[in-house]
Amino acid sequence: MLTFRSISVEFAMHVRLVFIVMLLISACAHKAPPISKDRLGPHLQKIAVLNTKQIQLSFNEEIDTIATHVDSIFINSDQETLPVLFLYPSLSASEIVLLTMPMKDMAYDISGTVFDTAENRSHFKSRFLGLTGPDTIAPWLTGYSQGRNTREFYFAFSEAMDTTSVSFSIIPKKHFAPVWLNYRYLQFSPQTAGETLSFDTTYYLFLKQTCDVSGNRAAPFVTSITRDTVYQPIIVLGKVLFDGTPINEGVALLKRGNIIGVALVAKGEFAFEVRDSTSYDVQVVAGDHSGTGTIMAGRDNIIELVRERIDIDRFID
């Protein structure tokens, strides 16, 4: 027998079911607006004159530096045309840097065409005041290869580099050549197929010297890589002293018969990654001083130097 209460409950459940179905239909019928294609070209926001030969252009979006060419950018003053030698991506993808001939202390008009990553083209026009001050800031590394499961050496610099200024050594010895992908990104490629990196070996690259386009030197740098995927290095630490005083800087070479590693000495200390806990020989060269010793993980490895100048290149070149 149906009562008024049971009829009310059944009606309420029916209404709730209809409401849920309507919500589902409404949700399924809703369509998101189509994804709009970027059709707006980049807009120049800022010009920064870095030094007498470099100008940084900042845009509101990422710039395609491959599609943007130097012959589409023009810089002029009342007295001269300032040639743009090349351009390269800055540290931000929305910024590009122009390398020019030396400027003068005068107003310049700049105009040109750039492309964003969606292939939109945009024209810009502006004015800036030239600088005559030289570039005195040394370049630094913004990225580099390191560690296990790595097949190649690369370095990324903070600014455009002199692509003819690279001096380096790979240990254990490999015949590689520097390859610049652009003025800031450097790779090292084997000169022959037989020079590829082997498994079960840690390779060190000692970047001895490289300069930016203004001649400022980057600091020497060492990194190590291996193709091993399960590499678990043992760290061997050492100290370098002369008459009981730590040596500020130098180079340490790890030896087991042949040279198998290299490390920079900084504030009197060095560190190597090795594959076993047995002893190694080490040669330290620091200007007019040098010294040798035996080191092992877990020990106080102290290398005492004597006043003897040694050419490090005779060991690693």
Summary of the structure (lengths in Angstrom):
residues: 317
radius of gyration: 30.8
end to end distance: 103.6
largest distance: 113.0
contacts: 912
relative contact order: 0.10
helix: 11%
strand: 45%
